Amino acid sequence: MLITVIGRGHSGTRAMSHTLSEAGVFMGSPLNPSGDLLPPDPMYDACRVMAQYVRWTGGLQWDFEALHTMPIPAEFTDLIQTYLHSVMTHESEYRGWKIPETTLVYPWIRRLFPDMAVIFWIRNPRDCILGRHVTDDLSDFNIPYPPTNNPREQRAISWFYQYELVQSTPPPAKTIEIRFEDFVRRQDETVRRLETFLGIPLPRIPVKPEAVDRWKLDTEQNYFPFLEKAMRKFGYEIPVLTKGD
C-alpha cells in the first residue's frame, strides 16, 4: 500500500509521519526531524510545473478544472519519480511519504497514484498561520494570488488556496480526513480510525496538549473572514467580529 499525508505546512503532519514510521511504514530516506522526505527540490519544482495550469480568476478564486483532465506533463512525472525514488524502489509492503508541498500538487498526485491511501491532515487555520512556512508566499511556487503586506493574511491565503485545491479534486477511492486537534485530544479514538482505514496497527506517540488552540494566547490578527466556510466545514469555532474588525 502506498500512503501519503497531505496538509498545509504547520498542520501537525509530522505527528502522522512519525506514527507511520513507528508502525513500520517506510516513509522514504532521508527524513528531516519533521518526517519530511528529503531533498525537497524536485517536489518544489513539480509544484511550479503544475502551477502553470492553474488559472487565477481574481480575488480568492482559482480555476482548477484543467488539472483534472489535461495530460500530465512528462516533466512533472519525472520530477515526482525523482523525489519519490527511495519510496518507489523500496520493497516494503507499506510505503509512503510526507511533505506539506504535496498538497500543492495533489490533483496530479491523485491521478498518478489512483490506488494510494490519502490522509488529509487538517488544523485550525488560526493556529496554522501563527508561524512562518515555506509555502506562505504562493508566488514562490508560481501561484498567483492577491498581493498583501500582511504576513498573517498571506499565510491565511495560502491555507485557503490549499483547502480550495483539495476540495476541487475528485476524492480518491481511499481517503480519510483527520483533524490535528482530534489526534491530540482524542488520540486513541483517532488512531483507531486510522488503523481501520489503513488495516495495520499503529502506535500511540507522545503529544503536547498545548499544541492545540495556541491562537487563544496570540495577540495579533489570526482570523480572516474568507476562512469561515472551511472552518465551519471542519467544525472550528468562528469568532464574533465587532464593527471595524
Backbone bond lengths (Angstrom), bond angles and torsions (degrees), N, CA, C in turn:
res aa  C-N    CA-C-N  psi(-1)  N-CA   C-N-CA  omega(-1)  CA-C   N-CA-C  phi
1 M - - - 1.465 - - 1.527 109.70 -
2 L 1.324 115.78 133.12 1.463 121.95 174.60 1.527 108.28 -97.76
3 I 1.329 116.21 133.39 1.469 122.22 -174.95 1.519 109.00 -129.21
4 T 1.319 117.46 138.06 1.455 120.48 169.52 1.524 109.71 -133.63
5 V 1.320 114.11 151.99 1.464 122.09 177.72 1.516 106.94 -114.36
6 I 1.332 117.01 120.85 1.458 120.21 177.00 1.525 108.74 -112.85
7 G 1.314 114.86 160.77 1.460 120.90 -178.57 1.510 109.34 151.92
8 R 1.316 116.47 143.83 1.452 120.98 -177.63 1.532 111.17 -61.24
9 G 1.329 117.33 148.90 1.451 121.21 178.70 1.512 112.40 -52.29
10 H 1.311 116.96 143.03 1.472 125.53 -175.68 1.522 112.43 71.69
11 S 1.333 116.43 23.72 1.466 120.16 174.99 1.518 112.41 -89.47
12 G 1.330 117.49 -2.58 1.456 120.18 -178.12 1.514 112.85 87.33
13 T 1.345 116.65 20.77 1.467 119.70 -177.38 1.521 112.27 -65.97
14 R 1.336 117.37 -19.78 1.466 118.26 178.82 1.522 110.93 -60.97
15 A 1.331 117.21 -31.82 1.464 120.27 179.35 1.522 110.56 -61.33
16 M 1.331 116.73 -39.24 1.455 119.93 179.67 1.526 110.87 -73.20
17 S 1.329 117.20 -39.92 1.452 120.36 178.35 1.524 110.79 -61.33
18 H 1.332 116.59 -43.80 1.461 120.23 179.48 1.530 111.19 -66.21
19 T 1.327 116.19 -38.23 1.465 120.14 178.04 1.519 110.58 -61.82
20 L 1.324 116.62 -45.90 1.462 120.42 -179.61 1.528 111.33 -65.24
21 S 1.330 116.73 -41.54 1.469 119.69 179.32 1.523 111.05 -61.54
22 E 1.339 116.11 -43.74 1.463 119.67 -179.87 1.519 111.93 -67.38
23 A 1.327 116.31 -22.62 1.465 120.34 177.95 1.525 111.92 -82.55
24 G 1.332 116.86 -3.12 1.458 120.07 179.50 1.506 114.63 95.80
25 V 1.344 117.31 6.00 1.459 120.39 175.45 1.528 107.86 -76.93
26 F 1.323 117.03 127.75 1.461 120.48 178.80 1.520 108.53 -76.79
27 M 1.353 116.86 115.48 1.459 122.21 -174.54 1.531 112.08 -103.92
28 G 1.325 116.09 23.57 1.456 120.33 178.10 1.513 111.63 89.64
29 S 1.334 114.63 171.98 1.460 120.42 -179.15 1.532 108.96 -155.51
30 P 1.361 115.30 135.34 1.471 128.48 0.60 1.532 111.31 -85.14
31 L 1.343 114.56 164.61 1.458 121.54 176.07 1.526 109.46 -116.71
32 N 1.331 116.34 148.98 1.463 119.54 171.86 1.526 109.21 -90.89
33 P 1.335 119.11 176.59 1.470 120.40 -177.92 1.528 114.23 -59.16
34 S 1.336 117.14 -21.80 1.463 120.29 177.60 1.526 112.98 -84.43
35 G 1.333 116.37 -0.38 1.461 119.34 -179.13 1.506 113.49 81.29
36 D 1.352 117.33 15.43 1.463 121.66 177.73 1.518 109.95 -83.12
37 L 1.322 115.96 138.97 1.456 120.89 174.83 1.526 108.95 -74.86
38 L 1.323 115.82 130.89 1.458 122.72 -178.92 1.531 110.25 -115.85
39 P 1.350 117.83 161.20 1.462 127.16 -7.64 1.527 111.07 -76.15
40 P 1.338 118.04 152.57 1.461 120.69 -173.81 1.519 114.64 -85.02
41 D 1.334 117.80 -12.07 1.470 120.50 -168.81 1.531 114.63 -55.96
42 P 1.361 119.78 -43.49 1.467 117.46 177.75 1.533 112.61 -61.08
43 M 1.332 117.31 -36.24 1.466 120.12 177.14 1.524 110.51 -66.55
44 Y 1.328 117.20 -42.68 1.468 120.53 178.24 1.528 110.08 -59.45
45 D 1.330 116.15 -43.80 1.468 119.81 179.97 1.526 111.10 -66.31
46 A 1.331 116.60 -36.08 1.466 120.01 177.14 1.526 110.47 -63.32
47 C 1.328 116.68 -37.59 1.467 120.64 176.97 1.527 110.66 -59.77
48 R 1.313 115.76 -41.41 1.471 120.18 -178.44 1.527 111.67 -69.56
49 V 1.329 116.46 -32.53 1.464 119.69 176.48 1.519 110.34 -65.51
50 M 1.331 117.50 -48.80 1.463 120.09 -177.76 1.517 112.03 -66.13
51 A 1.327 117.34 -33.46 1.467 120.99 -176.93 1.520 112.32 -60.76
52 Q 1.333 117.93 -23.54 1.464 120.90 179.04 1.525 111.73 -61.44
53 Y 1.326 116.37 -22.08 1.459 120.60 -174.33 1.534 112.62 -107.28
54 V 1.327 116.19 10.40 1.462 121.55 172.08 1.525 107.53 -93.94
55 R 1.314 117.22 127.08 1.463 121.06 -178.08 1.522 109.50 -103.07
56 W 1.313 115.96 116.57 1.467 121.43 176.78 1.520 108.38 -82.50
57 T 1.323 117.10 124.53 1.461 120.98 -177.33 1.517 112.25 -104.97
58 G 1.336 116.13 11.69 1.459 120.33 177.35 1.518 111.71 105.42
59 G 1.337 115.35 150.05 1.464 119.85 179.92 1.517 110.78 60.30
60 L 1.307 115.24 -134.17 1.467 121.11 179.03 1.522 109.96 -107.63
61 Q 1.319 114.86 49.15 1.453 120.99 179.84 1.534 109.70 -131.31
62 W 1.318 114.21 131.83 1.460 121.26 177.81 1.528 108.48 -133.33
63 D 1.308 115.40 145.26 1.469 121.51 177.54 1.530 107.85 -100.68
64 F 1.336 115.70 112.59 1.464 121.33 -178.28 1.526 112.55 -101.86
65 E 1.320 117.55 4.06 1.457 121.26 -168.62 1.522 112.90 -56.42
66 A 1.319 117.67 -42.35 1.468 120.29 -176.25 1.527 111.90 -61.79
67 L 1.303 116.98 -29.43 1.461 120.66 -176.50 1.519 112.82 -61.81
68 H 1.317 116.29 -27.09 1.461 120.54 -172.46 1.526 113.73 -88.49
69 T 1.339 117.07 -8.63 1.463 119.30 -175.49 1.520 113.83 -131.30
70 M 1.314 118.21 -27.26 1.468 121.00 -174.98 1.532 110.90 -68.73
71 P 1.313 117.63 156.33 1.471 119.91 172.90 1.533 110.16 -61.26
72 I 1.309 116.38 137.58 1.459 120.36 177.62 1.524 108.16 -79.83
73 P 1.336 118.33 123.67 1.465 120.12 -177.83 1.525 112.40 -58.78
74 A 1.314 116.16 143.72 1.464 121.54 179.18 1.524 110.93 -60.60
75 E 1.330 116.98 -32.54 1.462 120.31 178.90 1.521 110.82 -59.44
76 F 1.325 116.35 -41.97 1.461 120.75 179.33 1.527 110.22 -64.54
77 T 1.310 116.83 -48.76 1.469 121.25 -178.77 1.520 110.97 -59.33
78 D 1.318 116.46 -41.62 1.462 120.30 179.52 1.526 111.38 -63.30
79 L 1.330 116.86 -41.41 1.466 120.61 179.93 1.529 110.77 -65.01
80 I 1.326 117.30 -41.75 1.461 120.19 179.28 1.521 110.54 -67.15
81 Q 1.316 117.76 -40.28 1.467 120.28 177.62 1.529 110.99 -63.18
82 T 1.330 116.45 -37.79 1.466 120.20 176.52 1.517 110.44 -64.55
83 Y 1.331 116.09 -46.99 1.467 120.31 -179.08 1.532 111.68 -61.86
84 L 1.323 117.15 -41.08 1.464 121.95 -174.44 1.531 113.59 -94.66
85 H 1.313 117.19 15.26 1.472 119.46 -174.50 1.526 112.23 -53.97
86 S 1.329 117.46 -46.83 1.467 119.29 -177.16 1.523 111.79 -65.84
87 V 1.330 116.36 -30.80 1.470 120.46 179.82 1.520 110.79 -75.35
88 M 1.314 116.27 -48.52 1.456 120.50 -172.44 1.535 113.21 -73.51
89 T 1.327 117.27 -19.44 1.466 119.72 179.45 1.519 112.35 -99.82
90 H 1.325 117.86 0.99 1.463 121.45 -179.57 1.532 109.68 -82.01
91 E 1.316 115.78 149.02 1.461 120.23 -175.12 1.528 113.88 -89.06
92 S 1.321 118.60 -3.37 1.470 120.80 -178.65 1.525 110.94 -60.61
93 E 1.324 115.88 143.13 1.466 120.08 175.94 1.511 110.58 -66.51
94 Y 1.338 115.93 -38.05 1.464 121.35 179.33 1.522 108.48 -108.93
95 R 1.328 114.79 116.20 1.458 121.93 -177.93 1.524 108.67 -134.02
96 G 1.315 116.49 156.65 1.450 118.72 177.26 1.515 111.96 -175.68
97 W 1.311 114.82 -171.29 1.457 120.35 177.71 1.525 109.46 -157.90
98 K 1.334 113.38 164.00 1.464 121.22 174.96 1.516 109.21 -144.74
99 I 1.309 115.31 128.28 1.457 123.27 166.48 1.526 105.01 -159.70
100 P 1.334 118.51 133.54 1.473 119.31 -174.42 1.523 114.03 -55.99
101 E 1.336 117.70 -30.86 1.459 119.70 -176.54 1.525 113.38 -67.68
102 T 1.329 117.59 -12.56 1.470 119.45 172.85 1.517 110.27 -57.11
103 T 1.321 116.64 -32.13 1.468 121.06 179.90 1.520 110.88 -61.05
104 L 1.329 117.19 -35.13 1.463 121.08 -178.33 1.525 112.82 -69.75
105 V 1.331 117.84 -16.42 1.472 121.23 178.46 1.526 110.95 -121.74
106 Y 1.312 116.42 19.79 1.460 120.53 -173.32 1.528 113.86 -53.80
107 P 1.346 120.32 -42.55 1.471 118.20 -178.24 1.528 113.34 -56.79
108 W 1.320 116.71 -39.16 1.466 118.43 -178.60 1.523 111.88 -83.53
109 I 1.314 118.44 -30.35 1.465 120.29 172.59 1.523 109.35 -62.11
110 R 1.311 115.77 -42.34 1.468 121.69 177.88 1.522 110.98 -58.38
111 R 1.329 117.35 -40.02 1.461 121.06 -178.88 1.533 112.32 -76.45
112 L 1.331 116.62 -35.51 1.468 119.54 -179.88 1.521 112.25 -69.93
113 F 1.351 115.65 -32.33 1.468 120.46 -176.49 1.532 109.59 -127.54
114 P 1.324 118.06 71.51 1.463 121.21 -173.52 1.526 114.53 -63.89
115 D 1.321 117.58 -22.74 1.469 120.47 -178.76 1.524 112.63 -96.07
116 M 1.310 117.10 4.49 1.460 122.24 -177.59 1.529 111.14 -69.86
117 A 1.334 115.81 144.90 1.471 121.15 172.71 1.520 108.33 -87.40
118 V 1.331 116.31 126.71 1.465 122.01 -175.84 1.522 109.90 -113.04
119 I 1.324 116.03 124.40 1.461 121.98 174.13 1.521 107.04 -105.95
120 F 1.337 116.12 109.51 1.464 121.60 179.03 1.517 107.97 -90.93
121 W 1.325 115.85 109.66 1.465 123.30 -173.28 1.518 108.91 -97.07
122 I 1.313 116.57 125.08 1.463 122.10 -172.10 1.521 109.94 -122.20
123 R 1.323 116.02 140.14 1.461 121.41 174.78 1.514 108.63 -137.64
124 N 1.314 116.66 145.78 1.455 121.47 177.65 1.532 109.18 -48.85
125 P 1.335 117.64 123.14 1.468 118.48 -177.97 1.520 113.18 -60.54
126 R 1.319 117.54 -23.21 1.466 119.49 179.73 1.527 110.72 -66.43
127 D 1.322 117.17 -29.34 1.466 121.07 172.75 1.527 110.92 -83.90
128 C 1.336 115.40 -36.92 1.462 120.76 -175.00 1.532 112.12 -61.02
129 I 1.335 117.80 -32.94 1.460 120.28 -171.84 1.523 112.94 -94.66
130 L 1.325 117.98 7.43 1.463 119.75 -178.94 1.525 112.06 -71.77
131 G 1.328 117.61 -31.42 1.461 121.14 -177.14 1.513 111.99 -117.80
132 R 1.313 115.81 160.56 1.457 122.32 -179.54 1.528 111.07 -73.93
133 H 1.337 114.70 148.28 1.456 120.81 174.49 1.516 108.56 -146.35
134 V 1.314 116.37 155.10 1.460 121.00 -176.21 1.525 112.45 -61.92
135 T 1.335 118.16 -21.87 1.467 120.86 179.63 1.522 112.94 -92.63
136 D 1.334 118.07 9.71 1.467 120.03 -179.90 1.522 111.44 -58.02
137 D 1.322 116.29 -48.51 1.467 121.59 -179.17 1.517 108.57 -95.79
138 L 1.322 115.70 100.01 1.461 120.19 -176.51 1.523 112.61 -61.85
139 S 1.329 116.80 -24.30 1.458 118.81 179.96 1.527 112.10 -65.29
140 D 1.331 117.14 -20.51 1.468 119.96 174.71 1.521 110.97 -64.05
141 F 1.331 116.19 -19.64 1.463 121.48 178.41 1.533 110.94 -111.87
142 N 1.341 115.35 19.53 1.470 123.27 177.00 1.526 113.12 66.96
143 I 1.331 116.40 26.20 1.464 120.75 178.72 1.531 108.21 -102.72
144 P 1.347 118.01 120.10 1.470 120.22 -179.44 1.525 111.77 -77.50
145 Y 1.310 115.92 147.74 1.464 121.73 178.12 1.526 108.86 -161.84
146 P 1.329 118.95 165.06 1.460 120.48 -178.17 1.526 111.42 -62.63
147 P 1.315 118.25 131.30 1.467 120.22 -179.24 1.527 111.20 -67.99
148 T 1.319 114.88 145.96 1.463 121.04 177.58 1.520 108.64 -152.69
149 N 1.336 115.31 147.01 1.462 121.17 175.47 1.522 111.81 -96.89
150 N 1.334 116.08 2.41 1.455 121.70 -178.17 1.535 109.09 -96.13
151 P 1.339 118.78 109.65 1.471 120.05 -177.71 1.526 113.18 -58.12
152 R 1.329 117.64 -35.93 1.466 120.09 179.47 1.528 110.12 -66.69
153 E 1.320 116.84 -41.46 1.460 119.79 178.57 1.523 110.45 -65.16
154 Q 1.323 116.68 -39.24 1.460 121.48 177.47 1.529 110.33 -58.50
155 R 1.334 116.43 -44.86 1.468 120.42 179.13 1.523 111.00 -66.33
156 A 1.338 116.14 -39.29 1.465 119.73 179.59 1.527 110.97 -64.94
157 I 1.328 116.78 -38.54 1.466 120.31 176.96 1.522 109.88 -63.65
158 S 1.335 116.96 -41.18 1.461 120.43 177.30 1.524 110.84 -60.91
159 W 1.329 116.85 -44.49 1.467 121.29 177.31 1.522 109.76 -58.88
160 F 1.344 117.01 -47.28 1.460 122.00 -176.42 1.530 110.80 -66.21
161 Y 1.328 116.94 -42.27 1.468 120.13 178.64 1.520 110.76 -58.14
162 Q 1.312 116.66 -45.72 1.457 120.11 -177.46 1.528 111.09 -68.06
163 Y 1.326 116.90 -35.04 1.464 120.66 173.94 1.542 109.80 -61.24
164 E 1.334 116.49 -49.03 1.460 120.83 -178.65 1.538 111.25 -62.39
165 L 1.323 116.80 -38.98 1.462 120.56 179.99 1.526 111.34 -63.92
166 V 1.320 116.46 -44.41 1.466 120.49 179.10 1.522 110.37 -65.55
167 Q 1.336 116.60 -43.12 1.458 120.10 -178.57 1.527 112.04 -64.57
168 S 1.334 116.80 -29.15 1.466 120.04 -178.78 1.524 112.66 -76.40
169 T 1.324 116.68 -15.31 1.455 121.68 -172.78 1.526 111.40 -88.53
170 P 1.323 118.57 127.29 1.474 119.43 176.18 1.517 110.12 -54.47
171 P 1.321 117.74 128.81 1.468 119.75 -175.42 1.518 111.64 -65.31
172 P 1.323 116.31 141.48 1.468 119.26 176.00 1.518 110.60 -70.02
173 A 1.308 115.84 170.05 1.467 120.42 -179.34 1.521 111.22 -63.04
174 K 1.340 116.71 -29.16 1.459 120.15 -175.31 1.531 109.09 -128.37
175 T 1.302 116.97 101.40 1.460 121.45 -179.76 1.517 110.38 -148.21
176 I 1.332 116.12 152.04 1.461 121.59 179.22 1.521 108.29 -145.37
177 E 1.324 116.64 144.06 1.464 122.23 175.27 1.524 108.89 -103.79
178 I 1.325 115.84 131.37 1.461 121.64 -179.98 1.524 108.98 -129.83
179 R 1.326 116.94 126.59 1.469 120.28 174.43 1.530 109.46 -87.28
180 F 1.326 115.24 133.85 1.454 120.55 177.87 1.528 110.58 -56.66
181 E 1.322 116.81 -38.73 1.456 121.11 -179.21 1.521 111.89 -60.88
182 D 1.330 116.79 -37.42 1.464 120.51 178.41 1.528 110.75 -70.33
183 F 1.337 116.16 -36.55 1.459 119.78 178.55 1.529 110.62 -63.60
184 V 1.328 116.58 -36.34 1.462 120.65 -179.39 1.521 111.37 -77.62
185 R 1.316 116.88 -46.23 1.471 120.66 -172.20 1.515 113.37 -85.83
186 R 1.328 116.75 -29.49 1.468 121.03 -177.91 1.525 108.38 -135.03
187 Q 1.328 115.12 59.84 1.461 119.41 -171.45 1.523 111.75 -62.47
188 D 1.310 118.14 -44.80 1.464 119.12 -175.54 1.525 110.81 -61.53
189 E 1.318 116.45 -46.26 1.464 120.89 179.39 1.525 111.08 -62.83
190 T 1.327 116.07 -42.93 1.460 120.47 -178.21 1.520 111.39 -68.47
191 V 1.329 117.06 -41.36 1.458 120.24 179.11 1.531 110.70 -66.44
192 R 1.320 117.47 -34.37 1.469 119.20 176.28 1.527 110.66 -61.99
193 R 1.329 117.57 -37.84 1.468 120.62 175.23 1.517 110.56 -61.28
194 L 1.324 115.89 -42.95 1.457 120.22 179.92 1.533 111.35 -67.55
195 E 1.320 116.85 -37.01 1.464 120.02 177.76 1.527 111.01 -62.74
196 T 1.308 116.56 -42.07 1.464 120.73 177.01 1.517 110.57 -64.19
197 F 1.323 116.06 -40.34 1.459 121.91 -178.58 1.525 111.39 -65.64
198 L 1.331 117.02 -45.18 1.461 121.33 -175.13 1.530 113.37 -90.27
199 G 1.321 116.19 -23.65 1.459 119.66 -179.35 1.506 113.78 78.69
200 I 1.334 117.64 22.57 1.466 121.69 177.94 1.526 109.23 -136.97
201 P 1.341 117.89 152.19 1.462 119.76 175.07 1.523 110.52 -71.94
202 L 1.324 116.09 144.94 1.458 121.69 -179.00 1.526 109.93 -127.01
203 P 1.336 117.39 146.13 1.463 120.20 178.02 1.522 111.25 -77.42
204 R 1.318 115.64 164.71 1.464 121.70 170.23 1.520 105.72 -103.31
205 I 1.323 117.22 125.62 1.456 121.16 -176.01 1.526 109.49 -107.13
206 P 1.332 117.77 157.86 1.473 119.92 177.10 1.529 111.01 -62.73
207 V 1.311 116.11 137.44 1.467 121.78 177.20 1.524 108.88 -130.33
208 K 1.321 116.03 156.68 1.460 122.03 -179.66 1.527 109.41 -108.05
209 P 1.336 118.00 111.91 1.467 120.14 179.98 1.522 113.14 -55.34
210 E 1.339 116.92 -30.62 1.461 119.81 -177.65 1.533 112.75 -72.67
211 A 1.340 116.93 -4.89 1.467 119.74 176.59 1.523 112.19 -73.35
212 V 1.326 116.39 -14.10 1.463 121.96 -178.59 1.527 109.98 -98.14
213 D 1.328 116.28 140.13 1.469 123.20 175.94 1.529 113.09 60.38
214 R 1.310 116.00 39.58 1.464 119.79 175.10 1.523 111.51 -65.39
215 W 1.324 116.01 -24.84 1.463 119.77 -179.12 1.521 112.05 -60.48
216 K 1.329 117.42 -24.42 1.464 120.36 -178.58 1.526 111.98 -66.82
217 L 1.327 116.83 -21.16 1.462 121.12 178.28 1.527 111.37 -100.34
218 D 1.305 116.87 0.93 1.461 121.92 -176.34 1.529 109.77 -85.30
219 T 1.314 116.61 142.65 1.468 120.91 -177.36 1.525 112.54 -107.33
220 E 1.336 117.57 -0.51 1.461 120.87 178.68 1.533 109.97 -105.44
221 Q 1.332 115.68 174.46 1.457 119.88 179.86 1.514 110.33 -65.94
222 N 1.327 116.61 128.15 1.466 120.44 178.84 1.524 112.14 -134.79
223 Y 1.327 116.85 11.72 1.468 120.65 177.37 1.521 108.64 -135.77
224 F 1.332 114.71 140.45 1.457 121.89 176.26 1.525 106.88 -133.32
225 P 1.329 118.32 135.54 1.469 121.15 -173.47 1.521 114.68 -54.99
226 F 1.332 118.93 -28.36 1.465 119.12 -178.47 1.524 112.41 -69.37
227 L 1.326 117.50 -9.55 1.466 121.04 177.34 1.534 112.66 -83.36
228 E 1.320 117.11 -10.04 1.468 120.15 -170.09 1.523 113.02 -57.96
229 K 1.332 117.32 -46.63 1.470 119.92 -176.37 1.528 111.33 -56.73
230 A 1.320 116.13 -48.52 1.461 119.90 -178.67 1.522 111.57 -67.80
231 M 1.317 116.68 -39.20 1.458 119.62 -179.43 1.524 111.18 -64.91
232 R 1.316 117.00 -38.36 1.472 119.71 176.98 1.525 110.45 -65.67
233 K 1.316 117.03 -39.55 1.464 120.58 -179.36 1.523 110.87 -58.77
234 F 1.329 116.55 -39.11 1.454 120.45 -176.12 1.525 113.13 -97.17
235 G 1.326 116.86 6.30 1.455 120.32 172.32 1.517 115.26 80.52
236 Y 1.333 117.49 27.00 1.455 120.43 178.76 1.530 111.00 -92.11
237 E 1.304 114.97 149.52 1.457 121.94 -178.93 1.532 110.58 -66.09
238 I 1.339 115.56 132.90 1.459 122.06 177.97 1.529 107.69 -99.55
239 P 1.325 119.03 124.91 1.461 119.84 -179.56 1.517 112.10 -68.99
240 V 1.300 116.20 151.29 1.462 121.91 173.66 1.516 106.57 -89.48
241 L 1.316 116.22 113.57 1.452 121.03 -176.88 1.523 110.50 -89.72
242 T 1.307 115.55 137.93 1.466 120.44 175.47 1.504 109.22 -93.12
243 K 1.306 117.02 164.75 1.447 121.34 -178.97 1.523 109.43 -59.75
244 G 1.334 115.31 129.84 1.466 119.60 -178.72 1.500 113.56 101.53
245 D 1.358 117.82 -14.24 1.472 119.93 178.46 1.522 110.25 -73.10
